[in-house]
């Protein structure tokens, strides 16, 4: 098919932050995940673990615990505040000072009527959950020493609280502590150290399970306050516990990076009725502290210091090997606020590629290097010019950057946080770059979930609340509000993808309710809605000449939709009729970018984290019997034999050892690949707890 | 080679009144390969962990009751099964403490054995020959049990074998000195009876052992006269043969019994080539029958032996269980697959041997039966009968070589050699050579070097066919013939090799195959001067070769470096103490020492370089990852 020049960029110092807390909503099958920087991510477990929403973090916010009440998400942290999130606008709805000092944990009762928080000052505070708000109700009996962990009995009458060296059981109606369970300290030198009960779980039969800093998982009788069984599982801390829905299994996460499962089973086959908690399996998928755990129907979800989210399927729950039965490690959230980045096609003056990196706290603008050499495939070309960091722009305020954009002429730069949008004018003059903030912005432009510029840089589009898109006109002198593209009906979910056509006529916006709306920018009104598909779109792009839109979904399905004709193209129908190759469907990271080859209208370029793919629509589609990854085979064939083996999907996995962020075609048949090797991230993590290994 | 490892004692035993009776009824395995279920001759069953040599559990029946069959493990239900007082079947689990409280069922007929094997249901064999699955028996314990055997017939031995969904119970019976083998196939049930060939003495076998190989049941049995026979019954195939079949047998081994006959002895097949035997005297220690020996039946060689006082043996998973005196010993063993090569000793260097490899040690079977494949029922004749046949052939053909002069013999040989029929030639060349040698030895004036050389060059001769030839040529100082023999005989005994060495040193000697162990004692016969000379020669050859390793041409018969070094080592091993004392060997030894030193140094240097080279290799693989690069890729 041809040769490509690939710019391999490895100077993107992206570093995800550690996972601190997790809450699984079994009803909606959404996993909420809090990171150390205060950001919250929502994963949809019914849709290929797709990360559908990200609420950006804030400097002063630290989330210790997350809790779902119905479809509402609450968090509490060491800043002493309880926060409810607005999941439609991806921002905190309100924060409430609890007046109990730092908050260690937040839980709700099963009825969803009350919240309880554990505070540093020794109080357990109850809050009533109201329609739009929460209201302080009362304190339970105040204890000496902080409340680290809480668990509500399913009946709602009792709460178990993990503290220092003990567990208290409270009677909720009276507020009195009814049981005091003393937790032993560790052995040896740690005898003098208080034992922290990091996690408790209160089961229906009044069994209390606790995990503590002495490395024990203990089972207590909550009625009598007696210790039933102690499992010493680690020399370090047991940090997190999670109970399965049917209460037949408990998992514990430790500082060693292991997740240990306990099951309520009969230890011998004969006495089936005499069940006890037995340690059964150990999973080791992490290198560092496992801080957050959730046991869901078919899998154990864990996360911690090493930043990975791991979905470990319980294979006994599967009848056959399927997509869901494979281990899933989500190393990097693909649309996290912390890592979005954009390459610019070309700078109109210098014909040089520009690269924008977005970090939570800053933006970096780089100019790609250059080489005028030519080489054989496999060669590394001599650099004529090295890449250069042109600009480092630090954000103002506490809120982290959630999106950013660079216009294709290189003249405009914009970013948004949850509280403000900023637009800058960039001027490159020889090797000097000057930046001017656009001072007057339209009032309507307060924050954006997504930003993008039209290809002629005359307009900027900002995805705003309730799936609306603001159209802003840009001129040398000012920024002017033009219009709000607003759906009359339908979803109010936030827009997570937005793209414009090269001719400036079309704008497509996708939201997390899987809706894709296409607006006519000349008439400034809705043109059509692409038929809703059951999986969330993960990437889309509009073809520069045909105005066909290519959409890839989280379940890896691929569609091509003709905007002009308002229907799927013949190629798309053919593809759907034949079905995508199983190898394509079995990939476990979503396609995150769609672009087109300016030199060849038949070619669509896609990429996920491990590969990039050029789809040549002029070639036959592969059927299930075809070898899907066939580049090596093609390489070995002679020129004459090759055509009979070609198929439409050309996949390059040369960069698979690394994390692939972006592949974008520049004018001269060259691609930009931003790599972030996993090793580079793990090497920046703190040292894991010391474990005795043989002969050390 | 088979080797017996250091044994250890599993447990003590209570001595029985009759020393020839085993204090143990049986040893069985359970699902853990490290466990052994030991049933003693009276009342108790003990479960041992073999590697720890400690009991894990013990079960005893009440005083007055008697265990009448060894306890077995039911691999399907994980239970133990034993029979007490012939009729009471007891079933219990690992965690049951008291055998009396365990499940019991009384059956209507006397039980001989309960057999259990992994992958099969346990089977109960009654004393009168009926067979039942344990399950179906326990579901209706009072069911009538038929008599299969006739009035006087007694079961002597039984075993069960499970293979490929087939389940067999084998048992042998004895009646008026006649032994029979019954093969009971289960599901569908068929019973086949075979009559064992009677031994001349009329004695009945002392011990049996059964195994399954290549879809055939192999029965190995030992007679008091020391003969170990093997009979083969097809595991699949013919069902429905009526009546009693005669069971053909083949002699696998004739054990030396010394004076008289064996009293109590037993033989167990370890694999297709090895048999463990107890209660038979060691051939090199004439008295006493207290040995455990492993014999190789293919080569009739004794491979290992230990002196102990015992007469029974069980074999499980690479361990022999042998009760002796007051203890039950466990002796791990190893049987390596024996090949002709390892029996013959070191092979010729392959580079040289390729062209000559057509010389094979003629197999007795080939001589007698042509190339017919050895069917499982074919009787292998003993060496004695082979000799008879040879003599017979000899008598029919009066030939000039018996009396004629040298010229005539020469002609006869030429005629013979020019004949094409290889099969025939092999036989007659051997005979002719033997006779010529015999005649030369008898008549000192008679010697036919040319004829003999021609015979040797036919490549149909080997040392064992005509053992006197090489020595004869040595006697006559016919070095050409010697060389030829050394070149072409694959089976020259080490003693002869050494004899050659004493007379002359050649390349050829160094290339003869040998076994270190056998060569060493004969090397010791060399005197110091010979050793020094030989070492000097070896050193010379070595130095010559080490200067131009690559100039060795394939056609030239020359020993390889390894062969030279091996010989140097052997010589030094055999004579080191003498050489150290001998003043004229001093220079030689120090030369050799410095040579070894330099070799060691060279290797250590090579070792160092190796790791560096590996690093270099690794470095090449991992491209240095820079922060930025522009590369060209090609997609097809």
Interface residues (C-beta under 8 A of the other chain):
Chain A: X1 X2 X3 X4 X5 X6 X7 X8 X9 X10 X11 X369 X370 X371 X374 X375 X376 X377 X378 X379 X380 X381 X383 X386 X387 X614 X631 X634 X635 X642 X646 X650 X652 X654 X670 X677
Chain B: X625 X626 X627 X628 X629 X630 X631 X632 X633 X634 X635 X636
